[in-house]
Amino acid sequence: MHSKLRGGYYSLVRVVMGVYLAGVAVALWRTDAAWPTRTTVALLWPLGPAAFLITVLGLLASSLIAFPVTGALIAAGALLLAWWVFA
């Protein structure tokens, strides 16, 4: 069982690194800027999607307070999703 977990972990890391390196290649190829800027954008591109997720999660968290009915629906949806994923 332990070797299965390690193999799954390494295959996941391989996929994540493949996506990251593909993003680096696209940023180096398609960015219209000088080479230092191009390199910086290529190396830091995952921060954009991460910032998007943090912003959306912050907006959802504030909507729980501002709109209690919406908050209850989001909480119910999250519980349903968690039940479906972990069942």
C-alpha positions as a printed Julia matrix, in Angstrom:
87×3 Matrix{Float64}:
   0.0    0.0     0.0
   2.81   2.4     0.85
   4.39   1.98   -2.59
   1.01   2.73   -4.22
   0.8    6.03   -2.38
   4.33   6.94   -3.43
   3.63   6.1    -7.06
   0.44   8.16   -7.0
   2.28  11.06   -5.41
   5.05  11.01   -7.99
   2.62  10.79  -10.88
   0.7   13.76   -9.44
   3.93  15.74   -9.07
   4.86  14.83  -12.64
   1.51  16.15  -13.92
   1.76  19.35  -11.88
   5.32  19.98  -13.07
   4.23  19.31  -16.66
   1.48  21.92  -16.38
   3.9   24.39  -14.78
   6.57  23.86  -17.45
   3.96  24.17  -20.2
   2.93  27.51  -18.68
   6.57  28.61  -18.58
   7.03  27.68  -22.23
   3.88  29.53  -23.3
   4.85  32.61  -21.27
   8.34  32.68  -22.77
   6.98  32.18  -26.29
   3.9   34.44  -26.28
   4.77  37.32  -23.91
   5.55  40.54  -25.74
   8.2   42.04  -23.45
  11.93  42.22  -22.86
  13.66  39.02  -21.73
  13.89  39.89  -17.99
  10.16  40.62  -17.88
   9.4   37.56  -19.96
  11.39  35.35  -17.6
   9.71  36.84  -14.52
   6.23  36.31  -15.98
   7.15  32.77  -17.01
   8.35  31.83  -13.53
   5.54  33.53  -11.57
   2.52  32.68  -13.75
   0.84  30.41  -11.13
   0.32  33.43   -8.87
  -2.42  34.73  -11.2
  -4.8   31.76  -10.79
  -3.97  31.59   -7.07
  -4.86  35.29   -6.66
  -8.11  34.67   -8.52
  -9.06  31.82   -6.19
  -8.21  33.87   -3.09
 -10.33  36.76   -4.39
 -13.32  34.54   -5.15
 -13.07  32.81   -1.78
 -12.89  36.2    -0.05
 -15.98  37.39   -1.9
 -17.84  34.21   -1.0
 -16.84  34.59    2.65
 -18.05  38.19    2.75
 -21.31  37.21    1.06
 -21.96  34.81    3.96
 -22.18  37.86    6.22
 -23.8   40.31    3.83
 -26.42  37.91    2.46
 -27.3   35.21    5.01
 -29.62  33.27    2.64
 -26.86  33.09    0.03
 -24.49  32.01    2.77
 -26.81  29.21    3.8
 -27.06  28.03    0.17
 -23.28  28.13   -0.23
 -22.8   26.22    3.04
 -25.35  23.61    1.96
 -23.65  23.28   -1.43
 -20.25  22.91    0.24
 -21.57  20.21    2.56
 -23.16  18.4    -0.36
 -19.93  18.59   -2.34
 -17.9   17.35    0.62
 -20.32  14.47    1.13
 -20.11  13.54   -2.56
 -16.31  13.72   -2.65
 -15.64  11.81    0.58
 -18.47   9.25    0.42
